[in-house]
Amino acid sequence: MKILGISGSTRADSFNSALIRMVAANLPEHNVEVETNLAALPFYNADIEAREIPDAVENLRQLTAESDMVVIATPEYNGTTPGVLMNAVEWLSRPHRSSALAMKPTLVISASPTPGGGGRSAAHLRSVLERIGADVSPAEFAVPRAYGALNPETAEYRETSQRLDTLLRTVAAQSPALAG
Ligand SMILES: Cc1cc2nc3c(=O)[nH]c(=O)nc-3n(C[C@H](O)[C@H](O)[C@H](O)COP(=O)(O)O)c2cc1C
């Protein structure tokens, strides 16, 4: 099955990019494409959209449309979802009524150095994705204290990976697209 993993961070040493790579590593039997460069997308602007869809947008829309499932790892900024990720979601929400995300099985996960693990951002993002019509998994998966939890040298890392593996198997078992 094809899975698109999106990191909502463009930072080189991003915890959320590390988390989305962990998703790919835990699903070797699936074809997981990892997207960590949302900065390549221009800010959404209806004038740009009317003129010509930029290649980076077209590429992300196509990857989304071709995927059986989308997994998004989101950071949390000021208690919500970072702008760079919301910009991508805005592009993906268009064209109105024919979004590549409509009815797309979608899982939102998060990571943060704080004890909250980015859970508020994930909840806000789930709500936006539901409005677009994505088939959003209610499963919650936040990685708090990410300095330890996503550092491969630590015992917490192995625990995070096992916890993620359990989540992915559970979601896969509930998703016809992944179960096959
Ligand atoms: C502008 C800004 C606001 C932030 N606000 C929050 C926040 O509300 N909650 C939180 O858990 N972390 C917050 N952080 C810390 C981020 O979780 C941290 O920078 C994290 O490493 C970002 O994710 P990344 O590693 O994937 O880039 C904030 C960071 C920045 C730069």
PDBQT file of the ligand as one rigid body, heavy atoms in Angstrom, charges set to zero:
ROOT
HETATM    1  C1  LIG A 201       7.093  29.857  17.853  1.00  0.00    +0.000 C 
HETATM    2  C2  LIG A 201       7.165  28.605  18.689  1.00  0.00    +0.000 A 
HETATM    3  C3  LIG A 201       6.120  28.288  19.520  1.00  0.00    +0.000 A 
HETATM    4  C4  LIG A 201       6.140  27.078  20.247  1.00  0.00    +0.000 A 
HETATM    5  N1  LIG A 201       5.054  26.749  20.996  1.00  0.00    +0.000 NA
HETATM    6  C5  LIG A 201       4.993  25.502  21.540  1.00  0.00    +0.000 A 
HETATM    7  C6  LIG A 201       3.784  25.046  22.152  1.00  0.00    +0.000 A 
HETATM    8  O1  LIG A 201       2.790  25.720  22.222  1.00  0.00    +0.000 OA
HETATM    9  N2  LIG A 201       3.769  23.786  22.639  1.00  0.00    +0.000 N 
HETATM   10  C7  LIG A 201       4.858  22.951  22.564  1.00  0.00    +0.000 A 
HETATM   11  O2  LIG A 201       4.773  21.808  23.003  1.00  0.00    +0.000 OA
HETATM   12  N3  LIG A 201       6.022  23.377  22.015  1.00  0.00    +0.000 NA
HETATM   13  C8  LIG A 201       6.116  24.619  21.487  1.00  0.00    +0.000 A 
HETATM   14  N4  LIG A 201       7.266  25.048  20.876  1.00  0.00    +0.000 N 
HETATM   15  C9  LIG A 201       8.451  24.187  20.900  1.00  0.00    +0.000 C 
HETATM   16  C10 LIG A 201       8.409  23.175  19.765  1.00  0.00    +0.000 C 
HETATM   17  O3  LIG A 201       7.659  22.048  20.215  1.00  0.00    +0.000 OA
HETATM   18  C11 LIG A 201       9.842  22.746  19.414  1.00  0.00    +0.000 C 
HETATM   19  O4  LIG A 201      10.518  23.832  18.838  1.00  0.00    +0.000 OA
HETATM   20  C12 LIG A 201       9.869  21.531  18.496  1.00  0.00    +0.000 C 
HETATM   21  O5  LIG A 201      11.204  21.075  18.391  1.00  0.00    +0.000 OA
HETATM   22  C13 LIG A 201       9.294  21.842  17.112  1.00  0.00    +0.000 C 
HETATM   23  O6  LIG A 201       9.117  20.657  16.377  1.00  0.00    +0.000 OA
HETATM   24  P1  LIG A 201      10.247  20.071  15.411  1.00  0.00    +0.000 P 
HETATM   25  O7  LIG A 201      11.347  19.535  16.289  1.00  0.00    +0.000 OA
HETATM   26  O8  LIG A 201       9.576  18.975  14.647  1.00  0.00    +0.000 OA
HETATM   27  O9  LIG A 201      10.748  21.184  14.526  1.00  0.00    +0.000 OA
HETATM   28  C14 LIG A 201       7.273  26.238  20.173  1.00  0.00    +0.000 A 
HETATM   29  C15 LIG A 201       8.347  26.603  19.342  1.00  0.00    +0.000 A 
HETATM   30  C16 LIG A 201       8.294  27.758  18.603  1.00  0.00    +0.000 A 
HETATM   31  C17 LIG A 201       9.450  28.102  17.676  1.00  0.00    +0.000 C 
ENDROOT
TORSDOF 0
